[in-house]
Amino acid sequence: MSSTRRPIRIWRNPSAKIASIPMILTALVVFVGGTGWTVLHSFTSSRLLPKLDFVGLAQYERLWSTRRWLISVENLAVFGVCSLILTLVAGFALAALLDRKIRGENAFRTIFLYPFAMSFVVTGLVWQWILNPDFGIQGIVRGWGWEVFSFDPLNNPDIVVFGLLIAGIWQGTGLVMVIMLAGLRGVDEDIWKSARVDGIGTVKTYLFIIVPMMRPVFVTALVIISSGIIKLYDLVVAQTNGGPGIASEVPAKYVIDYMFKAQNLGQGFAASTMMLVSVTIIVVPWAYLEFGGRKRG
């Protein structure tokens, strides 16, 4: 009985493998190497310049006992949960409406997607003006005669995070809409015909048939939104700069301020390492669900 050996694939397409060497080296040196260097120095007492003066978990103990960091994490949690839910719901609702092939679909799609083409700095400045109590929404409504109307979230420390949330949803919903619309356009038309034959309404068809089929699309949108939430920085700086006081601080701003303003690299490295842990918590389950499930299948 003769056995056949599989050919060794490592030497196939040598030109493609040689061309990928710069990308691999960049990933190893810049990303992996930089990440390891940051984590290593988060256990040191580095100040203005990095130094290998190890202090154990002192930087992390100080980090989690700092009120500013705790407020940053709390703000990110509130912003993240609300942004995830509202952006996914709004994006899917808009995609479902456009999927009905309404008149002027191209124009509506462009209008909804346009905010995503703007930078977070521009978005923050625009909504800073819109929410300004003197000449924004509050000023306009009071100018109509409703003097008791009050809508000033950016100057109220209790609800300032929701002022940021409005701007974030306004910018991110368009991207989610496009992702969802691409998923909806991939649904077989026979499924809709079968649902109509069985007398299933449009809303129930979306909720109980289409949405479960689009699980990979929802997971992809969830990961994209989550990664953007964790590194939230420029929107906060442009809109509130962390104020009033420290009421709208976020982890990314904490890292930047400690590394470049307070000149405390060790504390900044510890905070950025915690952000890395947050990203890992999101990416690893996604990779397991996507690639692990396919491998088992």
TORMAR-125821 format. One record per residue (C-alpha): residue number from 1; x, y, z. Coordinates in Angstrom, 3 decimals. Each point is the difference from the previous one (the first is absolute). Example, Ala and Ser with C-alpha at 12.3 -4.5 7.8 and 13.67 -1.06 7.14 Angstrom:
2
SITE    i        px        py        pz
SITE    1    12.300    -4.500     7.800
SITE    2     1.370     3.440    -0.660
// end
This chain:
297
SITE    i        px        py        pz
SITE    1     0.000     0.000     0.000
SITE    2     1.636     3.182    -1.136
SITE    3    -0.418     3.225     1.901
SITE    4    -0.073     3.413    -1.611
SITE    5     1.710     2.883     1.672
SITE    6    -1.408     3.482    -0.132
SITE    7     2.320     2.485    -1.692
SITE    8     1.660     2.496     2.294
SITE    9    -1.787     3.280    -0.500
SITE   10     2.517     2.191     1.741
SITE   11     1.929     0.513    -3.230
SITE   12    -3.000     0.790    -2.150
SITE   13    -0.288     3.540    -1.388
SITE   14     3.433     1.140     1.268
SITE   15    -0.406     3.451    -1.562
SITE   16    -3.167     0.645     2.017
SITE   17     1.703    -1.079     3.212
SITE   18     3.020     2.200    -0.709
SITE   19    -2.292     2.959    -0.720
SITE   20    -1.754    -0.492     3.342
SITE   21     3.268     0.134     2.013
SITE   22    -0.056     3.818     0.479
SITE   23    -3.598    -0.162     1.256
SITE   24     0.834    -2.840     2.383
SITE   25     3.077     1.811     1.329
SITE   26    -2.016     3.182     0.454
SITE   27    -2.664    -1.865     1.944
SITE   28     2.582    -1.732     2.187
SITE   29     2.198     3.020     0.672
SITE   30    -2.521     2.846     0.122
SITE   31    -3.141    -1.626     1.375
SITE   32     1.140    -3.046     1.945
SITE   33     3.305     1.534     1.044
SITE   34    -1.579     3.323     0.923
SITE   35    -2.726    -1.720     1.990
SITE   36     2.503    -2.107     1.912
SITE   37     2.175     3.066     0.672
SITE   38    -3.017     1.914     1.340
SITE   39    -1.134    -2.834     2.264
SITE   40     3.553    -0.468     1.297
SITE   41     0.421     3.670     0.926
SITE   42    -3.414     0.098     1.660
SITE   43     1.675    -1.839     2.893
SITE   44     2.669     2.696     0.372
SITE   45     0.158     3.441     1.568
SITE   46     0.712     1.711    -3.336
SITE   47    -0.662     3.733     0.044
SITE   48     1.231     2.309    -2.758
SITE   49     2.119    -2.728    -1.605
SITE   50    -0.501    -3.787     0.083
SITE   51     2.242    -1.924     2.384
SITE   52     0.066    -3.578     1.233
SITE   53    -0.560     0.833     3.658
SITE   54    -2.545    -2.674     0.878
SITE   55    -2.558     0.790     2.705
SITE   56    -2.286    -2.993    -0.465
SITE   57    -3.713     0.803    -0.084
SITE   58     0.395     3.438     1.568
SITE   59    -1.111     1.831    -3.151
SITE   60    -3.130    -2.137    -0.276
SITE   61    -0.834     0.448     3.680
SITE   62     0.318     3.744    -0.411
SITE   63    -2.038    -0.131    -3.210
SITE   64    -2.971    -1.753     1.549
SITE   65     0.075     2.255     3.054
SITE   66    -0.115     3.197    -2.090
SITE   67    -3.430     1.614    -0.177
SITE   68     0.660     1.382    -3.462
SITE   69     0.671    -3.467    -1.408
SITE   70    -3.079    -1.481     1.681
SITE   71    -2.164     2.767    -1.472
SITE   72     1.599    -0.634    -3.402
SITE   73    -0.861    -3.698     0.147
SITE   74    -3.539     0.745     1.183
SITE   75    -0.529     2.512    -2.818
SITE   76     1.336    -2.436    -2.573
SITE   77    -2.284    -2.751     1.311
SITE   78    -3.104     2.204    -0.193
SITE   79     0.982     1.413    -3.384
SITE   80     0.925    -3.441    -1.307
SITE   81    -3.149    -1.858     1.021
SITE   82    -2.338     2.749    -1.206
SITE   83     1.976     0.509    -3.214
SITE   84     0.070    -3.706    -0.822
SITE   85    -3.726    -0.491     0.497
SITE   86    -1.234     3.218    -1.593
SITE   87     2.411    -0.064    -2.942
SITE   88    -0.829    -3.614    -0.856
SITE   89    -3.755     0.589     0.312
SITE   90     0.040     3.270    -1.945
SITE   91     2.368    -1.345    -2.650
SITE   92    -2.060    -3.128    -0.554
SITE   93    -3.260     1.975    -0.087
SITE   94     1.368     2.356    -2.654
SITE   95     1.392    -2.920    -1.985
SITE   96    -3.354    -1.792     0.157
SITE   97    -1.771     3.110    -1.299
SITE   98     2.463     0.401    -2.858
SITE   99    -0.245    -3.706    -0.748
SITE  100    -3.645     0.537    -0.936
SITE  101     1.363     1.708    -3.138
SITE  102    -1.548     3.351     0.750
SITE  103     0.120     2.885    -2.439
SITE  104     3.174     2.071     0.318
SITE  105     1.909    -2.794     1.714
SITE  106     3.381     1.215    -1.273
SITE  107    -0.610     3.506     1.336
SITE  108    -1.106    -1.259     3.422
SITE  109     2.940    -2.393     0.196
SITE  110     2.407     2.847    -0.734
SITE  111    -1.638     2.268     2.567
SITE  112     0.096    -2.653     2.744
SITE  113     3.591    -0.988    -0.778
SITE  114     1.333     3.546    -0.345
SITE  115     0.629     0.566     3.754
SITE  116     2.376    -2.968     0.046
SITE  117     2.164     1.738    -2.605
SITE  118     0.632     2.801     2.503
SITE  119     2.737    -0.206     2.595
SITE  120    -0.944    -0.290     3.658
SITE  121     1.557     3.421     0.589
SITE  122    -2.355     1.634    -2.491
SITE  123    -2.934    -1.973     1.395
SITE  124     0.864     1.089     3.536
SITE  125     0.239     3.667    -0.988
SITE  126    -3.264    -0.143    -1.958
SITE  127    -1.897    -1.506     2.914
SITE  128     1.684     2.345     2.427
SITE  129    -1.676     2.826    -1.901
SITE  130    -3.323    -1.823    -0.331
SITE  131    -0.121    -0.718     3.748
SITE  132     1.240     3.435     1.017
SITE  133    -2.596     1.501     2.397
SITE  134     0.263     3.507    -1.483
SITE  135    -0.314    -0.550    -3.755
SITE  136    -0.679    -3.736    -0.296
SITE  137    -3.208    -1.968     0.436
SITE  138    -0.764     1.565     3.386
SITE  139     0.526     3.546    -1.305
SITE  140    -2.145    -0.602    -3.088
SITE  141    -2.914    -1.494     1.950
SITE  142     0.127     2.793     2.579
SITE  143     0.022     2.477    -2.858
SITE  144    -3.343    -1.461    -1.086
SITE  145    -1.449     1.023     3.359
SITE  146     0.484    -3.143     2.119
SITE  147     2.160     1.660     2.646
SITE  148     0.005    -2.908     2.453
SITE  149     1.392    -2.473    -2.541
SITE  150     3.373    -1.405     1.100
SITE  151     2.300    -2.203    -2.070
SITE  152     3.621     0.461     1.020
SITE  153     1.601    -3.455     0.420
SITE  154     3.607     1.059    -0.604
SITE  155     0.019     2.272     3.063
SITE  156    -1.794    -2.445     2.280
SITE  157     2.425    -2.510     1.585
SITE  158    -2.828    -2.481     0.644
SITE  159    -1.000    -0.394    -3.665
SITE  160     3.030     1.248    -1.928
SITE  161     0.788    -3.524    -1.187
SITE  162    -3.358    -0.058    -1.768
SITE  163     0.945     3.168    -1.847
SITE  164     3.024    -1.881    -1.296
SITE  165    -2.228    -2.967    -0.778
SITE  166    -2.215     2.074    -2.304
SITE  167     2.978     1.012    -2.121
SITE  168     1.441    -3.512    -0.031
SITE  169    -3.254    -1.610    -1.135
SITE  170    -0.513     2.677    -2.645
SITE  171     3.371    -0.808    -1.525
SITE  172     0.105    -3.781     0.399
SITE  173    -3.527    -0.975    -1.025
SITE  174     0.717     0.482    -3.701
SITE  175     2.819    -2.555    -0.006
SITE  176    -2.127    -2.574     1.795
SITE  177    -2.815     0.692    -2.451
SITE  178     2.274    -0.778    -2.957
SITE  179     1.245    -3.226     1.612
SITE  180    -3.542    -1.115     0.786
SITE  181    -1.257     0.956    -3.455
SITE  182     2.724    -2.097    -1.600
SITE  183    -1.103    -2.939     2.142
SITE  184    -3.665     0.520    -0.857
SITE  185     0.766     0.150    -3.708
SITE  186     1.616    -3.424     0.337
SITE  187    -3.220    -1.615     1.248
SITE  188    -1.604    -2.270    -2.594
SITE  189    -3.225     1.409    -1.425
SITE  190    -1.597    -3.450     0.330
SITE  191     0.032     0.421     3.781
SITE  192    -2.202     3.080    -0.306
SITE  193    -2.310    -1.791    -2.412
SITE  194    -0.348    -2.962     2.385
SITE  195    -0.726     2.338     2.919
SITE  196    -2.729     1.765    -1.972
SITE  197    -1.525    -3.329    -1.037
SITE  198    -0.085    -1.105     3.646
SITE  199    -1.640     3.287     0.986
SITE  200     2.908     1.237     2.141
SITE  201     0.089     3.782     0.366
SITE  202     2.954     2.134    -1.017
SITE  203     1.037     0.856     3.567
SITE  204    -0.162    -3.627     1.151
SITE  205     1.954    -1.090    -3.074
SITE  206     2.786     2.410     0.886
SITE  207     0.045    -0.906     3.693
SITE  208    -0.340    -3.786    -0.147
SITE  209     1.476    -0.925    -3.385
SITE  210     2.270     2.707    -1.421
SITE  211     1.748     1.119     3.195
SITE  212     1.107    -3.550     1.019
SITE  213     1.318    -0.540    -3.516
SITE  214     2.068     3.195     0.282
SITE  215     1.873    -1.001     3.154
SITE  216     3.462     0.357    -1.647
SITE  217    -0.969     3.478    -1.210
SITE  218    -1.098     1.037     3.470
SITE  219     3.187    -1.408     1.542
SITE  220     2.153     1.908    -2.495
SITE  221    -1.878     3.250     0.673
SITE  222     0.262    -0.627     3.736
SITE  223     3.780    -0.402    -0.154
SITE  224     0.454     3.115    -2.155
SITE  225    -2.141     2.116     2.322
SITE  226     1.666    -1.384     3.135
SITE  227     3.528     0.692    -1.232
SITE  228    -0.992     3.571    -0.802
SITE  229    -1.589     0.478     3.421
SITE  230     3.048    -1.194     1.925
SITE  231     2.334     2.460    -1.758
SITE  232    -2.459     2.902     0.307
SITE  233     2.084     3.158     0.356
SITE  234    -0.283     2.726    -2.646
SITE  235    -3.780     0.344     0.304
SITE  236     0.342     0.678     3.736
SITE  237     2.868     2.460    -0.453
SITE  238    -1.846     1.935    -2.703
SITE  239    -3.342     0.047     1.784
SITE  240     0.754     0.368     3.718
SITE  241     3.758    -0.518     0.550
SITE  242    -0.949    -2.267     2.886
SITE  243    -2.163     2.587     1.737
SITE  244    -1.804     1.290     1.835
SITE  245     2.772    -0.812     2.449
SITE  246     0.797    -3.646    -0.685
SITE  247    -3.608    -1.040    -0.604
SITE  248     0.568    -1.124    -3.619
SITE  249     3.461    -1.533     0.284
SITE  250     0.681    -3.203    -1.945
SITE  251     2.887    -2.506     0.253
SITE  252     1.702     1.077    -3.251
SITE  253     0.142     3.608     1.193
SITE  254     1.358    -1.170     3.349
SITE  255     2.822    -1.815    -1.825
SITE  256     0.892     2.974    -2.208
SITE  257    -0.073     2.480     2.889
SITE  258     2.228    -2.096     2.250
SITE  259     2.486    -0.845    -2.716
SITE  260     0.404     3.443    -1.563
SITE  261    -1.313     2.549     2.518
SITE  262     0.723    -1.501     3.410
SITE  263     3.180    -1.650    -1.370
SITE  264    -0.761    -3.206     1.870
SITE  265     0.692    -2.742    -2.517
SITE  266    -0.417    -2.845     2.482
SITE  267    -3.541     1.045     0.883
SITE  268    -0.860     0.605    -3.649
SITE  269     1.379    -3.416    -0.960
SITE  270    -2.053    -1.677     2.735
SITE  271    -3.177     1.698    -1.216
SITE  272     0.698    -0.899    -3.630
SITE  273     0.641    -3.609     1.034
SITE  274    -3.429    -0.124     1.618
SITE  275    -1.464     1.314    -3.261
SITE  276     1.850    -2.796    -1.820
SITE  277    -1.560    -2.529     2.360
SITE  278    -3.431     1.445    -0.824
SITE  279     0.626    -0.377    -3.733
SITE  280     1.220    -3.568     0.529
SITE  281    -3.161    -0.864     1.909
SITE  282    -2.000     1.129    -3.032
SITE  283     2.144    -1.387    -2.815
SITE  284     0.698    -3.487     1.396
SITE  285    -3.671    -1.058     0.345
SITE  286    -0.717     1.445    -3.447
SITE  287     2.892    -1.939    -1.556
SITE  288    -1.137    -3.169     1.770
SITE  289    -3.594     0.388    -1.187
SITE  290     0.973     0.822    -3.565
SITE  291     2.992    -2.231    -0.717
SITE  292    -0.478    -2.701     2.618
SITE  293    -3.576    -0.575    -1.105
SITE  294     1.020    -0.219    -3.646
SITE  295     2.748    -2.462     0.820
SITE  296    -2.415    -2.246     1.903
SITE  297    -2.489     0.276    -2.837
// end
